[in-house]
Amino acid sequence: MPKDSNQDGSQPREPRQYRTLFVSDIHLGARACQADAFLDFLRYNEADTIYLAGDIIDFWSLKRTPVWLQSHNDVLQKLLRKARKGTRVVFIPGNHDEAVRGYCGMTFGAIEIHRDAVHAAADGRRYLVMHGDEFDMVVRYARWLALVGDRSYEFAVWCNRPLNFVRRRLGLGFWSLSNYLKLRVKSAVNFIGEFEQAIAAEAKRRAADGVICGHIHHMTDRMIDGVRYVNCGDWVESCTAIAEDHDGTLHQIRWHTVPAKPALALPAPVPLAAIEALSPSASALGTMTANWAAASPAPLANAAQPGRKDMAIAE
């Protein structure tokens, strides 16, 4: 099982170098996105390879109520900069950014796009890396119900803010109402269990030693029928990630930012590509490349495959 690294921003931090980082469910474009926390995480954590395991941009929220702050732009630019400097960045779209799935097998600004991937860890174990929504029956067969659930989840996350404002005044720590409901409502608990069983079975079918995914916003690591099931969590409420050391050891990271006075959130223009990608077209992705990377899409003919040795970071 991975070591649990509770990194508290109140303590002095040292930059960390990992072999691989796995993150998912950042939800750029959603009100609840903790982009500032993720930027802080990226400042102190480097890796040879970064897997973005889905729901990085929340097109559902952008279509409904666009919220795009400068920090959301900064996250994209930070990832693109890392890719240009030599970090291998692999983007695996999820259900909230499924518009990009039509471009799997291509690169944008040195970021690879794949439907899923197989990661070869330093200790020889093979991990299937995917978002996981393929095994969510509600998303696959009752999209309208998934959208209702998404709005309900957004409301529960929104309630976290006033509740935790009061808790801070009382000297209490952070407490998540949405996470409490998710782990207490019987149907939600059953859903998580069925999801984990299904995705572990897929990893076993593909002869992988484990699976690393996202989607359900619940970081965990456990064995299921001989398969190691690892979930990255999210950057909406939990601020969690999975890291691999150079010996193949996996770590759970719970990122805590330095407490700061609330700052006025200034909106930034929503990237045209994000809006156009709601109805994806070649011109939309051309705009994305022009705005974010100044590069045109190219097939992954010369790109390294998931199992290859990772590239070193160019300082």
ZALO-592071 format. One record per atom (N, C-alpha, C): residue in one letter; x, y negated, z. Coordinates in pm, whole numbers, plus 50000, padded with zeros to 5 digits. Layout:
! ZALO-592071
aXYZ/...
This chain:
! ZALO-592071
m500845011950000/m500005000050000/m500884987550000/p500414976749939/p501264965049930/p501404957950062/k502524950950077/k502684942350191/k501764930450173/d501244925350285/d500324914050280/d501084901550317/s501294892650221/s502054880450244/s501094868950264/n500844865250388/n500004853750418/n500894841450422/q500984834250312/q501914823150301/q501214810350343/d501594805150457/d500964793450516/d501714780850477/g500994771350419/g501634759150373/g502164750450485/s501784753250611/s502284745250721/s503724748550754/q504234759750702/q505604763750724/q506454760250602/p507774757550623/p508654754750509/p508644766350411/r508594763250282/r508514773650181/r509804774550102/e510124786550063/e511254788949974/e510704794849845/p511194790649731/p510754796549603/p511014811649603/r510074819249548/r510204833649542/r510284838149396/q511114848049372/q511264853749238/q510764868149240/y509764871049158/y509204884549150/y509444890249011/r509274903049000/r509334909348868/r508044906348791/t506894907448860/t505604905448793/t504614898948889/l503774890248837/l502654884648911/l501354888048838/f500334891548915/f499014894548859/f498004885048925/v497314877148844/v496284868048896/v495044869248808/s493904866348865/s492654866848789/s491654857148849/d490594854548774/d489434847048823/d489814833348880/i490514825348797/i490814811548837/i489614802548813/h488874805148707/h487624798048674/h487844783048654/l488814779548570/l488994765548531/l487724760748462/g487244748948501/g486004743748445/g484824745648537/a485004752848647/a483944754748746/a484194745648866/r483134741248930/r483274732149043/r484084738249157/a483954751249175/a484594757649289/a486054761549264/c486544759349142/c487914763149108/c488924755949197/q489844763449254/q490884757649340/q492184756249259/a492114747549158/a493244745749067/a494464740149139/d494274731149234/d495404725349306/d496154736049384/a495414745249445/a496044756149520/a496834765149425/f496274767749306/f496974776349212/f498234769549158/l498174756549136/l499364749249095/l500454750149201/d500054748649326/d501004749749436/d501624763649439/f500804773749415/f501284787549409/f502324789149299/l502064783549181/l502984784849069/l504304777649094/r504274766949172/r505514759549202/r506494767949283/y505964776649368/y506814784049461/y506984798649424/n506374803149316/n506444817249279/n506754818649131/e507904824449101/e508324827048964/e508274842048939/a508154845848812/a508144860048777/a508634861748634/d509184873448605/d509574876548469/d508344877848380/t507254883248437/t506004885148362/t504834880748448/i503884873748388/i502654869848455/i501474875348376/y500634883248443/y499394888048382/y498244879348430/l497494873648337/l496284866048366/l495104875248336/a494574881548441/a493624892548422/a492164887848416/g491894877948333/g490514874648301/g489874863648384/d488874857348324/d488124846248384/d489064834848425/i490004831748338/i490914820648363/i490184807548336/i489464806848223/i488614795248192/i487164799848200/d486354792248271/d484954795948291/d484074789048187/f483934795648069/f483114789947963/f481634789548002/w481204798548089/w479804798248134/w479524784948204/s480424780848294/s480234768348367/s480404756248275/l481364757048182/l481574745948090/l480344743448003/k479674754147967/k478484752747883/k477324746947963/r477264750448091/r476144746448176/r476344732448231/t477404730348306/t477704717348367/t479214715148361/p479724709348252/p481174707748236/p481814699948350/v482794706048416/v483604699448518/v485054702748487/w485784692648441/w487174695248402/w488054684148459/l488784687248565/l489654677548630/l491054678048570/q491844667948603/q493214667748553/q493994679848600/s493684684648720/s494384696448773/s494124708848687/h492964709448621/h492674720648533/h493574720148409/n493744708048354/n494704706348245/n496114710148289/d496464706048411/d497814708548462/d498104723448473/v497104731448511/v497284745848520/v497644751648383/l496884747648281/l497154752648145/l498544748548098/q498904735948122/q500214731148079/q501334738248155/k501124741048282/k502134747948362/k502364762048308/l501294769048275/l501424782648221/l502104782448084/l501714772948000/l502344771747868/l503834768547880/r504174760147977/r505574756447998/r506384768548042/k505814776548131/k506504788748176/k506734798148058/a505724799447973/a505854808347858/a506954803447763/r507014790347742/r508044784847654/r509444786747711/k509564786947843/k510874788147907/k511324802647923/g510514812147878/g510964826047879/g510144835647960/t509214830948042/t508344839948116/t507374846548020/r507224859348029/r506234866247947/r504864864348012/v503944857747944/v502604855147996/v501614862847910/v500834871647974/v499864880047906/v498464876347954/f497624871947863/f496254868047895/f495304879147852/i494534884347948/i493534894747922/i492164888547952/p491414884347851/p490144877247875/p489134885547954/g488304878448032/g487224884848108/g485874881048050/n484824883148126/n483494880148075/n483214865148069/h483834857148156/h483604842748152/h484404835848042/d485474842347994/d486204836847879/d486254847047765/e485144854347750/e485074864947649/e485164859547507/a484954846347489/a485054840547354/a486424842547294/v487434844647378/v488804846247330/v489084860747289/r488204870047322/r488474884147294/r488594887147146/g487994878847063/g488104881046920/g489504878346867/y490394873346950/y491744869846908/y492804878046980/c492394889547033/c493354898547095/c494354903346989/g495604904547028/g496644908246934/g497344896346874/m496984884046919/m497614871946869/m498304864746983/t499094854646951/t499744846347053/t499354831847031/f499264824347141/f498994810047136/f499934803247232/g500804794647177/g501754787847263/g502624797347341/a502994808847281/a503854819247341/a503114827647445/i501804825547460/i501014833947550/i500354845047469/e500604857547508/e500024869047439/e498574871147485/i497724875147392/i496324878247425/i496084893047396/h495654900547496/h495384914747482/h494024918247543/r493404928747491/r492134933547550/r492404939747686/d493474947147698/d493974952447824/d495434955747800/a496124960747901/a497544963747887/a497924974947983/v499034981247955/v499604991048048/v500944985548095/h501034983348225/h502254977648283/h503114988648341/a504374989148299/a505344998648353/a506084992148468/a505814996648590/a506444990948708/a507904995448718/a508664988748802/a510084991648816/a510325005648872/d509365011048947/d509525024449005/d509025035448912/g508665031848789/g508225041748691/g506735044048685/r505985038548779/r504525040348776/r503915031748665/r502825036748608/r502125029848501/r500775024948552/y500525011848532/y499275005848579/y498475000548461/l497215004448454/l496294998548357/l495884984748409/v496064974448327/v495724960748366/v494554956148280/m493464952248345/m492274947848273/m491444938748364/h490444932048306/h489594923648390/h488624932348470/g487904941148401/g487024950448471/g485554948648444/d485154937848376/d483724935648353/d483104946448265/e483954953848192/e483444964948110/e482714975348194/f483014975748323/f482424985748412/f481384979648506/d480964967648473/d479884960948545/d478604962648462/m477714971248506/m476524974448428/m475604962348412/v475614953248510/v474764941448500/v475254932448386/v476564930248379/v477124921748273/v476904928048136/r477024941448127/r476914948147998/r475484949147947/y474544951748038/y473194955147991/y472094945548039/a472414936248129/a471404926648176/a472084913148195/r472494907048084/r473254894648092/r472484883648163/w471184883148143/w470384872748208/w470474874048360/l470524886448411/l470624888648554/l472024884648603/a473034886948519/a474394882848555/a474474867648567/l473774860348477/l473774845848483/l473084840748608/v471964847348647/v471274843648772/v472194846148891/g472854857548891/g473784860748999/g474924850849005/d475384846348889/d476474836648883/d476064823548949/r474844818948922/r474364806548984/r474204808249135/s473714819849178/s473564822449322/s474924822449392/y475904828549326/y477254828949383/y477834814949391/e477614806749287/e478084792849288/e477504785249407/f476224787449434/f475574780449545/f476184784749678/a476424797849694/a477014802849818/a478424797149838/v479184796249729/v480534790449738/v480444775649773/w479464768549714/w479284754349745/w478984752349893/c478214761549952/c477874760550094/c479094761850183/n480174767850130/n481384769250210/n481944755650252/r481784745450167/r482394732450194/r481814725550317/p480474723250324/p479954716750445/p480134725450570/l480004738650555/l480184747550670/l481594746450726/n482584746250638/n483964745750684/n484394731750726/f483694721550678/f483924708050729/f483594707550878/v482444713450914/v482034714051054/v483004722651134/r483414734051078/r484334742951149/r485674736151176/r486184728351078/r487434721051101/r487294711051214/r486134704351220/r485874694851328/r485894701751464/l485504714551466/l485474722251590/l486794729551616/g487754727351527/g489054733751545/g489094748251503/l488144752251418/l488074766151373/l488674767351233/g489064779551197/g489664781951067/g488644783750956/f489134786150836/f488274787750718/f487444800550730/w486174799550690/w485274811050689/w484434810250563/s484324821250490/s483624821250362/s482244827550375/l481214819450355/l479834824650356/l479624834150241/s480124830550121/s479904838950004/s480564852650022/n481764852750080/n482454865550102/n481734873750209/y481214866950312/y480464873850417/y479224880550359/l478484873250276/l477274878950216/l477624890650124/k478714889050049/k479134899349953/k479444912450024/l480014911650144/l480434923650216/l479384928650316/r478274921250331/r477244925250426/r475954929950358/v475684924550240/v474464928650169/v474684942550111/k473814951750145/k474014965850109/k474154967749959/s473324960949879/s473394962749734/s474724958049679/a475264947049738/a476564942049692/a477674951749728/v477614957449847/v478614967249890/v478564979549799/n477354984149768/n477204995749680/n477744992649540/f477484980449492/f477974976449360/f479504976749355/i480144971249458/i481614971049463/i482164985249462/g481534994049542/g481985007949547/g481865015049414/e480735013049346/e480515019349216/e481475013749110/f481725000649116/f482654994349023/f484055000149041/e484505001149164/e485835006349191/e485985020749145/q484965028849169/q484995042949126/q485085043948974/a484295035848904/a484255036448758/a485575032148695/i486165021448746/i487395016448685/i488585025448719/a488545031748836/a489595041448872/a489505053748782/a488285057848750/a488095069348661/a488645066348522/e488495053848475/e489035050048345/e490555050548346/a491165045948455/a492625046548464/a493105061048464/k492365069648532/k492725083748535/k492585089948397/r491545086048323/r491325091048188/r492485087248097/r493075075648121/r494185070848039/r495535075448093/a495515084348190/a496745090048247/a497625079348312/a497005068948370/a497745058648442/a497795062148590/d498835057348657/d498965059848801/d498075050648883/g497695039448824/g496845029948896/g496215019948802/v495395011248859/v494735000848781/v494794987848860/i495064976748789/i495094963548850/i494074955048774/c493094949648846/c491984942648780/c491524930848864/g490414924848821/g489814913648892/g488304915248894/h487594904748852/h486154904548827/h485274903148952/i485504911049056/i484564910949168/i484984901749282/h486074894249264/h486514884349364/h486714890649502/h487344902149505/h487554909049633/h488894916449627/m489934910249683/m491254916449678/m491294928849768/t491804939549711/t491924951949787/t492974960849722/d493374971049795/d494324980949743/d494064994149815/r493645004049741/r493385017049802/r493465028049697/m493545040349746/m493595051949658/m492185057149634/i491875059849507/i490565065449470/i490815077449380/d490555089249431/d490745101649352/d492145102449291/g493145098949369/g494515099949323/g494995088349238/v494145078249218/v494495066349139/v494595054349232/r495655046549218/r495805034549300/r494975023249240/y494005018649315/y493115007949270/y493534994949340/v493884984849259/v494344971949311/v493514960949247/n492944952049328/n492184940749275/n492874927849317/c493004918549220/c493754906149243/c493034896049331/g491704897149343/g490944887049416/g490574875449325/d490724863049372/d490274851549292/d490904838749342/w490654827949265/w491094814449303/w489904805049310/v488784810649355/v487584802749380/v487414800749530/e487644811249606/e487544810149751/e488694816949824/s489234827949771/s490234835749844/s491664831049821/c491974826249700/c493334822149662/c494324833549685/t494174844149606/t494984856149624/t495614860649493/a496674868449504/a497364873749388/a498084886549428/i498534893949328/i499344905949350/i500714903349289/a501774907049362/a503134905149313/a503884918349319/e504734920449218/e505594932249214/e507044927949234/d507704934149333/d509124931749353/d509944938949247/h511234936549245/h512094942649145/h512324957549171/d511884962749285/d511964977249310/d510624984149286/g509614976649238/g508304982449209/g507304981249321/t507724975949437/t506804974149550/t505774963349518/l504514965849550/l503444956149528/l503134948649657/h502894935649644/h502544927149757/h501184920849732/q500404919549837/q499214911149833/q499634897349882/i499284886949808/i499614873249849/i498314865649875/r498204860149993/r497084851250027/r497694837350043/w497354828549951/w498014815649945/w497244805150024/h497954798650115/h497344787950194/h498104775150165/t497404765050120/t498064752450085/t498224743750208/v499124733850195/v499344724450304/v498104715950322/p497534715150445/p496364706750465/p496664692350424/a495744686350351/a495944672650305/a494634665150311/k494754651850315/k493544643550313/k492864644950178/p491534645650175/p490844646950048/p491174635149956/a491454638249831/a491764627849733/a490604626649634/l490454614949577/l489404612949478/l489714621349356/a488784630049319/a488984638749203/a488614631149077/l489594627848997/l489354620548873/l489164630348759/p488054629348687/p487814638748578/p488754636248461/a489094647048394/a489884646248271/a488994650648157/p489304646548035/p488484651047921/p488494666147910/v487324671947890/v487254686447869/v487914689547735/p488914698647733/p489564701647605/p488554705747501/l488664700247381/l487744703447272/l487714718347247/a488874724847263/a488944739147237/a488064746947333/a487994742147458/a487174749247555/a485704748847518/i485264737347468/i483864736247427/i483614744247301/e484504742747200/e484294749647074/e484364764747089/a485134769347188/a485304783847205/a484024790447253/l483034782447294/l481744788247329/l481124794547205/s481454789347088/s481094795446961/s482384796646881/p483214806646915/p484594807046864/p484664807146712/s485684800146664/s485974799946521/s487454797646505/a487934799446386/a489364797546362/a489764783046391/s488894773546356/s489234759546379/s489294756446527/a488444763146606/a488464760846751/a489804764846809/l490294776446769/l491564780846825/l492714772946766/g492534767846646/g493554758946592/g493664746346677/t492494741046721/t492484729246806/t493134732346940/m492824744246995/m493414748247122/m494934748147113/t495434753747003/t496874754446986/t497464740446969/a496794732146893/a497314718746868/a497354710546996/n496284711647077/n496194703647198/n497104708647309/w497234721647322/w497914727247438/w499314732247407/a499594736047282/a500884742147258/a501564737647131/a500854730447046/a501414725846918/a502014737446839/a501264748446836/a501714760246761/a500494766646699/s500694774046588/s499594780846523/s499584795446559/p498404802346555/p498324816246593/p499174825046503/a499774835146563/a500614844346487/a500384858346537/p500334868346449/p500154882146494/p501294886246586/l501024895846671/l502004900546767/l502944910746703/a503434907846586/a504284917346518/a505594919346592/n506144908246643/n507434909146710/n507324907846861/a506094906846911/a505924905347054/a506204918447124/a506724917047247/a507034929147323/a505744935747369/q505754948647380/q504594956047426/q504604956747578/p503424959947640/p503344959647785/p504374968047856/g504824978847794/g505734987747864/g507184984047851/r507514973447778/r508914970447755/r509534963947878/k510884962547874/k511554955547984/k511174940847977/d510934935048097/d510504921048102/d511634911648066/m511284900048011/m512274890147975/m512684882048096/a513894877248098/a514374868848207/a513904854548187/i513764847448297/i513324833548290/i514494824748247/a514234815948153/a515254806148114/a515164794348208/e516224791648280/e516184781048380/e516124767348311/
